Amino acid sequence: MLAAGSVALTACGGTAASGHNSVPAAAGGRGPKINIGPDQHRIHGAEDPESAALVPARVRKAGFLRIGVGAESSPPLSFYATDDKTLIGVEEDIATLVADTLGLEPRFDPLSWENLFVGLDSGKLDAVFANVTVTEERKEKYDFATYRRDQPAMEAKKGSGWKVRGAKDVAGKTIAVGTGTNQEKILVDWSKENEKAGRKPVGIKYFQKPSDTYLALQSGRIDGFFGPNPTAAYHVNTAGQTQITGTFSGGGDRVQGKIAATTRKGSGLVKACAAALQKVIDNGRYGKVLARWGLTGERLTTSQVNPPGLPRTAN
């Protein structure tokens, strides 16, 4: 996705600060009860000598891994616990597994989207775990080790009976989407495809606040919201008012999009990250992390270094 939290959802630290340290799955929901308290009981990795041996000397000497995560509260990716100061989420959990496996202490730095890349460029950060999709353009400046499928999801009002598999299923529908995201690009392409086939185009709407998006969805002013699968799945499982009607590759029909740990090009760290990720994939700890956040559907079986990314788009 182009921005990890381009639409932030409710149940972040500020809304959950009433003393409840977990968000239960909604009635009839399939998701797990999610711990949003500061005491996370994280699943930890064990140091793997072979993976640790791949860590560049400068990082090994420091003894810690400087990790950039998104500052925008976006559960279940990266957000603040009920104490409004402890960073939690699937990104922190996976990054912790990697650091543990490499024998390093994870040190998190929450930054805005653009400053995550500034941090890598300047050497302030060693790696970024922030829902970053591999793209051909980004591969020119950064190295990637994959750890999740990039899956946008269409979210609709519960009981709508609407199934979305492609362009014809959204013809004539009004759909909200975040500006500048891969989801927006897919939706625009679908709308053009519909018009070319003689079907109605898509009515595309933009909202500044997630609360406005969901109010519009519940009132029937829009038919769906096309956003990141992790945040959609979290909202479905905790609010109980909506359902996911379809998931897609972040690269559309062109390539399966993949989310990856991001490091500066040529820093020497990407192979260590990939080895650590493969270790926790194989030993099952990675799967347990995805399951606790309701993201098993985004699971990978292999961590790839710099796989084919989303192709360039014309300016």
Salt bridges, closest charged atoms under 4 A:
ASP39 OD2 - HIS41 NE2 3.56
ASP48 OD1 - LYS279 NZ 3.80
GLU91 OE2 - ARG148 NH2 3.27
ASP93 OD1 - ARG42 NE 2.58
ASP93 OD2 - ARG292 NH1 2.41
ASP100 OD2 - HIS44 ND1 2.67
GLU105 OE2 - ARG107 NE 3.36
ASP109 OD2 - LYS124 NZ 3.31
ASP121 OD2 - LYS141 NZ 3.27
ASP126 OD1 - ARG58 NH1 3.48
ASP126 OD1 - ARG66 NH2 2.83
GLU136 OE2 - LYS139 NZ 3.02
GLU140 OE2 - ARG312 NH2 2.08
ASP143 OD1 - LYS265 NZ 3.17
GLU155 OE2 - HIS235 ND1 2.68
ASP189 OD2 - LYS185 NZ 2.61
GLU298 OE1 - ARG148 NH1 2.46
